[in-house]
């Protein structure tokens, strides 16, 4: 299986990323570097990421949305499309990631 490819082209993700403090940006970059190394099965079982499917949400095209932690304060929302992890948004409030 191929390594995970990361797509950060969502305008909402970019807006959120550029609004982060530098320390949080670096935490996200370190996490994405870690995520890009393994295969999907390794990502799913990494206890530090707290990878979770958000069962109450999906994209307009029906893709399941996932949440993962990249710092003590922040979570990211993403979808999986083939080998790509497409980043959608960032959330400081854990609960806001699920609404």
Secondary structure by P-SEA (a helix, b strand, c coil): cccbbbbcccaaaaaaaaaccaaaaaaaaaaaaaaacccaaaaaaccccccccccccccccbbbbbbbbccccbbbbbbbccccccccccccccccccc
